[in-house]
Structures are given as C-alpha cells and as structure tokens.
Amino acid sequence: MALTPGDVVRLQGDLGAGKTALARAIIRAVAAEADLEVPSPTFTLVQSYALRFDLHHCDLYRLAAPDELDELGFDELAETGVVLVEWPERAGDRLDGAALTVRLDHHGDGRLATIDGAAGAMARLARSLAARRFLDKAGRGAAHRHHLQGDASYRTYETVTAGGERTILMNAPEQPAGPPLRDGRSYNQIAHRALSVTPFVAMANALRARGFCAPRIEAADLDEGFLLLEHLGTGRFLSEAGEPVAERYFEAARLLAALHDKAWPDSLPVAGRAPYRVPPYDRDALMIEAELFIDWYAPHVLGRAADAALKARFAAAWNTVFDTIRDAETGIVLRDFHSPNFVWRAERQGFDRIGLLDFQDALIGPTAYDLASLAQDARVTIPEGLERQIVSAYCAARQSAGPFDAQRLERDFAVMAAQRNSKILGIFVRLDRGEGKAGYLRHLPRIRTYLERALRHPALAPVAAFYRDNALLDEAAP
C-alpha cells in the first residue's frame, strides 16, 4: 500500500532469507490475486507485471557488472514503475538512491525485517502502518487490504475485507491550508475545500438522517484522518459500455430535487467535536474557482500566460454575471454531483438506489450548481437533448413539491454550468501540467462543448463575449 511509481526497493539477505518469497507476496498483494503465478527472474533477470502500476521484479544474482543494468533498461523501468530488486549489491552504487531497503535475516523460526529508506517513502510506509493500527482498533486487524481507485484529491481509498464483510478505508490526513494567495488566505481557504475528514463525517450523518444513502461511519479517527465506511456496493451508474443511462440520470435529478426540498442548517453536529459549520458558496469562492480557467486553461490555448489586463477583463466579465444571480435559490451544494460519485443499487427502492460517495466539500450556495454537475457530467458525454430531459425531471419534481421558479432555475443553471466548466477546464490542464496526469486532457473537448451550450444564455453575454473575443474556446494546438 505504501508503494508508488518511481520506487526502487532493494531486497537484501543471504540465500534462503526469503527475498523471493517476499517479492512474490508483494506482487500478489498489488495484483489482489493470491494465486497469481510469479516465476523467479533468476534466469530472465527481470519479470514485469502490468498491474495498477507497472511492477518489475529483478534478480541481479547473475549480473556480471553494474553496467549491464543499462542493457536491462533499468533506469526506464524505474522511471514509471515500481522495481523490486533481489541481490542489489551486484549493482554497485547504482541503487544508492533506492526508495526503500528491506534487509531479511533469520530470526528463530522466522525472519527479522529491517526497513530503511528515503524520507518520503518511509513516511508513506508509516502512514500505511498507522492505517493498520486503526483497523486493528476497529476489530479488523486481520483484514485484507486492496487499493481502490481514488479521486483527483489527496485522499486514498482501500477495500478492507474481514470475515467476508467488506468496508472502505478512507485515508485522508489533515492537509495544510497552503500558501497565502489573496488577503492572507490560501486557495483552499477561499474555495472552502475540505482539509480534514470532519466535513465528510458531518455531511454523511446529515444525509443519512434525511433519508439519503450515504456511507455509514463504522469507525473514525478524526485526528489521524482515517475513516472506516460502509461499502455501498459496486453497481455502475453508467451502462457497461460507459454510456449514460437516461432513467438513472432522471432518478438522480429527482433525488437532487428532494435534497433541495429539505432543510439544511449551516451548522451540523459531529460527535465529540464542536458542530461543523458548512461554508458558504460565496462570491470569492465562485470567482477563485472560475479563475482556474484564466490561470491554466488560457495559457494552454494561447501559448502564453494571461497578463494582468486580460485577467482584469476576465474578472470584470464574471463579476457582471455573478451580479445577475444575487437572488438565486440557495441550499445545500454537494459540489461533485455526477456519475463517478454514485453507486447504482438496482436491488434497492427509492433514493436508496443511489449511493452518494463524495460530499465533503459541500457548501451552502446556488442549488443549480449540482444540477449542472449532473446534467453536464464531466466524465461522460451527455447529449443536449438528454441534458434538457434531466433538467426537466428535476423541475417537475420540484414543482410537484410546491411553488418553484423554473425560469430562474434556467438562468442559474446556465451561470453555474459556465462557472463549473470553466473551472474544470483549468483543473484538467493543471493536472496535466502540474502533476503529469495527461489523461485528463482527453476530456477537454466535452467540457468545451458543455461550456459553449451554457454561454448561449443571455445572462452569460459578458463572459461569452470575453471568451469569443480572445479566442479562448478555440482548440489548443497539440
């Protein structure tokens, strides 16, 4: 669980110490396949496995000289994958920068493992061991842990299996606020991003208390940032082909309408803690998110950073637009109400059919934001006809519950859709440029299409003119 691409792990010990047995166990654990065939690389020198990251098992016993590592392409293997190396001594000083070193020595009927390494790798290992201690206190010390695909945040997740019961481990150590950006506040503080697990606990309990399907908190260590969560299932919200299923989106729209019909105080109880205050989705938060477009996406298109004058015109255009929604309906905003954060539970009834997974960044703000998140799903293409049907399903549900201003909703939807998609364009470019996650760029054409739809509304005229006049929605050159 502590390994990450780029790690080289030196496995040291005498003949029979158990280096190969340990390497096999690591490979099988990463693969989550206890019976995976893992042949010894004694004669081939390298065995490679395409798992959740590329994992390479090297045995250098037959290496004649350190220079032969070049013939193996060792440096290339270590750049993008994890490399487990038996007999690392044969490499001379070539592996002195290894992330971890594990020394195995005979100790009675077992082995003594001595582990050392670089500060970052040792910190990851310490965090994984802290997770094990947390699980032990929760009565799951003998559980099997398997990596679960995480999100784009600092949080990581594992599937924890003990006695046939599955739960989810959220590993989210409290984060620093970050460097000051404006008026002494960081981006995270201005945008009201959750920096600990406390908001998740408060929102999960509040959602469940109001009849919605959020994970039950099985165990929590708020100080250390560990949560053990109910496993809501594995049902896909999308079709097997990854396409939107209209009726599921309509059901999510009706769920959202019910969510907006509930009373949501801005202060929520947290056991053993002071109440958690749900932040406001205020003008500063809306603007700093929108500015991700001019800070990251505009340079991607223009080939140069936006200067101060361009940024000032951008801010003026958006402030004019935000002025038009001062009377927007406000309520709970889960913030990422879209397909990756839903579990489809076909065997359940009513709103229990949709499990909600991601809500720690919830705010009190324009309710149309979550409808825009759903109807213009960032991860799957929603045709315009289906988008209108999703909005109609939401409006019908709201109108059936009482008076509802559908015309105001259309305006607010357009503004929130434009703000959200501008933000996402910036985020996806930042993930590519700042973190090397180029896969996010494939979503840009879809997000641009969504943004162009939203900009057709008269309320967006100032922003539409700014984007058009500066060619900011023209596709960037490769």
C-alpha positions in Angstrom: 0.0 0.0 0.0 3.0 2.3 0.5 4.5 1.8 -2.9 4.1 4.3 -5.7 5.5 4.5 -9.3 9.2 5.5 -9.2 10.0 3.5 -6.2 13.0 1.1 -6.3 13.0 -1.4 -3.4 16.2 -3.2 -2.5 15.7 -6.7 -1.0 18.8 -7.8 0.8 19.6 -11.0 2.7 21.5 -14.3 2.5 20.5 -17.3 0.4 17.2 -18.6 1.8 16.4 -15.5 3.7 13.1 -15.1 1.8 13.7 -12.3 -0.7 11.9 -14.1 -3.5 9.0 -15.1 -1.2 8.6 -11.5 -0.1 8.7 -10.2 -3.6 6.0 -12.7 -4.7 3.8 -11.7 -1.8 4.2 -8.0 -2.7 3.3 -8.7 -6.3 0.3 -10.8 -5.4 -0.9 -8.1 -3.0 -0.6 -5.4 -5.5 -2.4 -7.6 -8.0 -5.1 -8.5 -5.4 -4.7 -12.1 -6.7 -3.4 -14.6 -4.1 -2.8 -17.3 -6.7 -1.1 -15.2 -9.3 1.8 -17.1 -10.9 5.0 -15.3 -10.1 8.1 -17.1 -11.6 11.5 -16.3 -10.3 13.5 -14.0 -12.5 16.8 -15.7 -11.7 17.5 -16.5 -15.4 15.5 -13.8 -17.2 16.8 -11.2 -14.7 13.5 -9.2 -15.0 9.8 -10.2 -14.8 7.3 -7.4 -15.4 3.6 -7.1 -14.4 1.1 -4.6 -15.7 -1.0 -4.0 -12.5 -2.4 -0.8 -11.1 1.1 0.4 -11.8 3.9 -1.3 -13.7 5.8 -3.6 -11.3 9.1 -5.2 -12.2 10.8 -8.0 -10.3 14.6 -8.1 -10.8 17.1 -10.7 -9.6 20.6 -9.4 -10.2 22.5 -12.5 -8.9 23.7 -13.4 -12.4 24.7 -9.8 -13.2 28.3 -9.7 -14.2 28.8 -5.9 -13.8 26.7 -2.9 -12.9 26.9 -1.6 -16.4 24.7 -4.5 -17.5 21.8 -2.7 -15.9 21.7 -0.4 -18.9 21.1 -3.4 -21.2 18.1 -4.3 -19.0 16.7 -0.7 -19.4 16.7 -0.5 -15.7 16.5 3.3 -15.5 13.5 3.3 -17.8 11.8 0.7 -15.6 12.3 2.8 -12.5 11.0 6.0 -14.0 7.4 4.9 -14.4 7.0 1.7 -12.4 8.0 0.1 -9.1 11.1 -2.2 -9.2 11.8 -4.9 -6.6 15.4 -5.9 -6.7 17.0 -9.0 -5.3 20.7 -9.0 -4.8 21.0 -5.3 -5.2 24.7 -5.5 -4.1 25.5 -6.6 -7.6 24.6 -3.2 -8.9 27.4 -1.5 -7.1 26.4 2.1 -6.2 23.8 2.3 -9.0 20.9 1.7 -6.5 22.1 4.0 -3.7 19.0 6.3 -4.3 16.5 3.4 -3.8 13.3 4.5 -2.1 13.4 1.5 0.4 15.8 -1.1 1.6 14.5 -4.3 3.2 17.0 -6.5 5.0 15.9 -10.0 5.8 17.8 -12.0 8.5 17.0 -15.4 10.0 15.4 -14.9 13.5 14.4 -18.1 15.3 11.8 -19.9 13.1 11.1 -16.7 11.2 12.7 -13.6 9.8 13.6 -10.2 11.1 12.9 -7.5 8.5 14.8 -4.2 8.9 13.4 -1.4 6.7 15.1 1.9 5.9 14.8 4.4 3.0 14.2 7.9 1.8 12.1 10.2 3.9 9.1 10.3 1.6 8.9 6.5 1.2 9.3 5.9 4.9 6.5 8.5 5.6 4.2 6.5 3.2 5.2 3.3 4.9 4.5 4.8 8.4 1.1 6.0 7.1 0.2 2.5 5.9 1.2 1.1 9.3 -0.9 3.7 11.0 -3.9 2.6 8.9 -3.2 -1.0 10.1 -3.3 0.2 13.7 -6.5 2.0 13.1 -8.1 -1.1 11.5 -6.8 -3.2 14.4 -8.6 -0.9 16.9 -11.7 -1.2 14.7 -11.6 -5.0 15.1 -10.2 -5.6 11.6 -6.6 -6.2 12.3 -6.5 -9.4 10.2 -8.3 -7.8 7.3 -7.1 -8.0 3.7 -6.5 -4.5 2.2 -6.7 -3.8 -1.5 -6.1 -0.5 -3.2 -9.3 1.1 -4.5 -9.2 3.7 -7.3 -9.2 7.1 -5.7 -10.1 10.6 -6.9 -8.0 13.5 -8.0 -7.6 14.7 -4.4 -5.1 13.9 -1.7 -7.5 11.2 -0.3 -6.8 7.5 -1.0 -9.2 4.5 -0.5 -8.8 0.8 0.2 -11.3 -2.1 0.2 -11.0 -3.8 3.5 -12.2 -7.4 3.7 -12.6 -9.3 7.0 -14.7 -12.3 7.7 -16.5 -11.9 4.4 -17.5 -8.3 5.2 -16.3 -5.5 3.0 -15.8 -1.9 4.2 -13.9 1.1 2.7 -10.9 2.7 4.4 -10.6 6.4 3.7 -7.1 7.6 4.3 -7.1 11.4 4.4 -4.6 13.1 6.7 -5.3 16.7 7.6 -3.9 19.0 4.9 -2.2 22.4 5.4 -4.2 25.3 4.1 -1.5 26.2 1.6 0.4 29.4 0.8 -1.5 32.7 1.1 -2.9 33.8 -2.3 -5.2 36.7 -1.6 -5.9 38.8 1.5 -3.8 36.4 3.6 -5.9 33.4 2.6 -4.9 30.4 0.5 -6.8 28.9 -2.4 -8.2 26.1 -0.3 -9.4 28.6 2.3 -11.1 30.9 -0.3 -12.7 28.0 -2.2 -13.7 26.3 1.1 -12.1 22.9 0.3 -12.3 20.3 3.0 -8.8 19.7 4.5 -9.8 17.0 7.0 -12.3 14.1 7.4 -14.6 16.1 9.7 -16.7 17.6 7.0 -17.3 14.1 5.4 -18.5 12.7 8.8 -20.8 15.7 9.4 -22.3 15.5 5.9 -22.6 11.7 5.8 -24.6 11.7 9.0 -26.7 14.6 7.9 -27.5 12.9 4.6 -28.4 9.7 6.3 -30.6 11.5 8.8 -32.6 13.0 5.9 -33.2 9.7 4.2 -30.4 9.6 1.6 -27.9 6.8 1.0 -24.5 7.9 2.3 -22.0 5.5 3.8 -22.4 4.7 7.5 -19.3 5.6 9.5 -18.2 2.3 11.1 -15.1 3.8 12.8 -13.3 7.1 12.8 -10.1 8.7 13.9 -10.7 12.3 13.1 -7.3 13.4 14.4 -5.3 10.9 12.3 -7.6 11.2 9.3 -8.9 7.7 9.0 -12.5 6.6 8.4 -13.9 3.1 8.0 -17.0 3.4 5.8 -19.9 1.1 4.9 -19.4 -0.4 1.5 -22.4 0.7 -0.6 -21.8 -1.8 -3.4 -20.2 -1.9 -6.8 -23.0 -1.2 -9.2 -22.1 1.1 -12.1 -24.2 4.2 -12.5 -23.3 4.2 -16.3 -24.0 1.3 -18.7 -21.5 -1.4 -19.1 -20.3 0.5 -22.2 -19.8 3.6 -20.1 -22.7 5.4 -21.6 -25.3 7.4 -19.7 -28.5 5.5 -18.7 -31.2 8.1 -19.0 -33.5 6.7 -16.3 -30.7 6.7 -13.8 -29.9 10.3 -14.5 -33.6 11.1 -14.1 -33.6 9.3 -10.8 -30.5 11.3 -9.7 -32.3 14.5 -10.7 -35.3 13.6 -8.6 -33.0 12.8 -5.7 -31.4 16.2 -6.1 -34.8 17.8 -6.1 -35.7 16.0 -2.8 -32.3 17.1 -1.4 -33.2 20.7 -2.2 -36.6 20.4 -0.5 -35.0 19.5 2.8 -33.9 22.0 5.5 -30.2 22.3 5.7 -28.8 24.3 8.5 -25.3 25.7 8.1 -24.2 24.0 11.3 -24.1 20.2 11.6 -23.3 18.1 14.7 -20.2 15.9 14.9 -19.9 13.5 17.8 -17.2 14.6 20.3 -16.5 17.8 18.4 -17.8 21.3 18.0 -20.5 21.5 15.3 -19.2 21.7 11.8 -20.2 24.9 10.0 -21.0 24.3 6.3 -19.2 27.1 4.4 -21.0 29.5 2.1 -20.5 29.3 -1.7 -19.8 33.0 -1.8 -18.6 35.3 -4.5 -14.9 34.8 -3.5 -15.2 31.0 -3.8 -17.1 31.2 -7.2 -14.5 33.6 -8.6 -11.4 31.9 -7.5 -12.6 28.6 -9.0 -13.5 30.4 -12.3 -10.0 31.9 -12.3 -8.5 28.4 -12.8 -9.7 28.9 -16.4 -7.6 32.1 -17.0 -4.6 30.8 -14.9 -4.3 27.4 -16.5 -6.6 26.8 -19.5 -6.0 30.2 -21.2 -2.2 29.6 -21.4 -2.9 26.1 -22.7 -4.8 27.7 -25.6 -2.9 30.9 -26.2 0.6 29.5 -25.7 1.4 32.2 -23.1 0.4 33.3 -19.6 -2.5 35.7 -19.3 -1.3 39.2 -18.5 -2.8 41.4 -15.8 -5.0 43.3 -18.2 -6.5 40.1 -19.6 -7.1 38.8 -16.1 -8.8 42.1 -15.1 -11.2 41.9 -18.1 -11.9 38.2 -17.2 -12.8 39.2 -13.6 -15.0 42.1 -14.7 -17.0 39.9 -17.1 -17.6 37.2 -14.4 -18.5 39.7 -11.7 -21.1 41.2 -14.0 -22.5 37.7 -14.5 -22.4 36.9 -10.8 -24.4 40.0 -10.1 -27.3 38.6 -12.1 -27.7 35.6 -9.7 -27.8 37.5 -6.4 -31.4 36.3 -6.0 -30.5 32.6 -6.8 -32.1 29.9 -4.8 -29.6 28.7 -2.2 -29.3 25.5 -0.3 -27.0 22.5 0.1 -24.5 22.1 -2.7 -22.6 18.7 -2.7 -20.3 20.1 -5.3 -19.5 17.0 -7.3 -22.9 15.5 -8.0 -22.0 13.4 -11.1 -21.6 9.8 -12.2 -18.2 8.9 -10.6 -19.6 9.7 -7.2 -22.7 7.5 -7.5 -23.2 3.8 -6.8 -26.2 2.3 -8.6 -28.0 -0.2 -6.3 -30.6 -1.8 -8.6 -32.0 -4.1 -5.9 -33.0 -1.2 -3.7 -36.0 1.1 -3.7 -36.5 4.8 -4.0 -33.5 7.1 -3.3 -31.7 4.1 -1.6 -30.9 3.0 -5.2 -28.3 5.8 -5.5 -25.3 5.7 -3.1 -23.6 9.0 -2.6 -19.9 8.9 -2.2 -18.4 12.4 -2.4 -19.7 15.3 -0.4 -17.0 16.5 2.0 -16.7 19.8 0.0 -20.4 20.6 0.5 -21.4 24.3 0.7 -24.5 26.4 1.1 -24.9 28.2 -2.2 -26.8 28.2 -5.6 -28.7 24.9 -5.8 -28.4 25.0 -9.6 -24.7 24.1 -9.3 -25.3 20.4 -8.6 -27.9 20.2 -11.3 -25.3 21.5 -13.7 -22.8 18.9 -12.4 -25.3 16.1 -13.2 -26.7 17.3 -16.5 -23.3 18.2 -17.9 -21.4 15.3 -16.5 -17.7 16.0 -16.8 -16.7 12.3 -17.2 -19.3 11.2 -19.8 -20.9 12.8 -22.8 -24.5 14.0 -22.2 -26.2 14.9 -25.4 -28.0 18.2 -25.3 -31.4 16.5 -25.6 -30.7 14.3 -22.6 -29.4 17.3 -20.7 -32.7 19.1 -21.2 -34.6 16.0 -20.1 -32.6 15.8 -16.9 -33.3 19.4 -16.1 -37.0 18.8 -16.8 -37.1 15.8 -14.5 -35.6 18.0 -11.7 -38.0 20.8 -12.4 -41.0 18.5 -12.4 -40.0 17.0 -9.1 -39.6 20.5 -7.6 -42.9 21.7 -8.9 -44.7 18.7 -7.6 -43.5 19.6 -4.1 -44.6 23.2 -4.1 -44.0 26.6 -5.8 -40.9 26.7 -7.9 -39.4 29.3 -10.3 -38.4 27.3 -13.3 -37.3 30.4 -15.3 -34.9 31.5 -12.5 -33.6 27.9 -12.5 -32.7 28.1 -16.2 -30.7 31.3 -15.6 -28.9 29.9 -12.6 -28.3 26.6 -14.3 -26.5 28.4 -17.2 -24.4 30.5 -14.9 -23.4 27.6 -12.7 -22.7 25.4 -15.7 -20.5 28.0 -17.2 -18.6 28.6 -14.0 -18.2 24.9 -13.3 -17.0 24.0 -16.8 -14.6 27.0 -16.9 -13.2 25.7 -13.6 -12.9 22.1 -14.8 -11.0 23.1 -18.0 -8.5 24.8 -15.7 -8.3 21.9 -13.3 -7.7 19.3 -16.1 -4.9 21.3 -17.6 -3.4 21.9 -14.2 -3.5 18.1 -13.6 -1.6 17.6 -16.8 0.9 20.4 -16.4 1.4 20.3 -12.7 1.0 16.6 -11.9 1.8 14.9 -15.2 -1.7 13.4 -15.5 -2.1 13.8 -19.2 -5.2 11.5 -19.3 -7.4 14.4 -18.2 -6.8 16.3 -21.5 -9.0 13.8 -23.4 -12.0 15.3 -21.6 -11.4 18.9 -22.8 -13.5 18.7 -26.0 -16.5 17.5 -24.0 -16.1 20.3 -21.4 -15.7 22.9 -24.1 -19.0 21.7 -25.7 -20.8 22.0 -22.3 -19.4 25.5 -21.8 -20.5 26.6 -25.2 -24.0 25.4 -24.5 -24.2 27.3 -21.3 -22.8 30.5 -22.8 -25.8 30.8 -25.1 -27.9 32.0 -22.2 -28.3 35.9 -22.3 -27.2 36.0 -18.6 -23.7 34.9 -19.8 -23.3 37.5 -22.5 -20.3 39.3 -20.9 -18.4 36.1 -20.4 -19.3 34.7 -23.8 -18.1 37.9 -25.4 -14.8 37.8 -23.5 -14.2 34.2 -24.4 -15.1 34.7 -28.0 -13.1 38.0 -28.5 -9.9 36.3 -27.0 -10.3 33.0 -28.9 -10.3 31.2 -25.6 -12.6 28.4 -26.7 -10.6 27.6 -29.8 -9.0 24.2 -29.5 -5.4 24.4 -28.4 -2.7 23.2 -30.8 -1.1 19.9 -29.7 
